[in-house]
Amino acid sequence: MAKDIEVGVAGSLTMIALFSAVTLLLRSFYKRYTRLQNRDESHQENEGKD
């Protein structure tokens, strides 16, 4: 009942595009998260010095 399905070039390009998009999104969210964390830490340090 199992059939061998050849993915071909179109499937390979689709997977490359999907993985690239996911990688870019994860990197973007990680950079945003670390930037917010650094901003919160510096904000708390500045409040303590007043």
Secondary structure as UniProt FT lines:
FT   HELIX           8..49
//
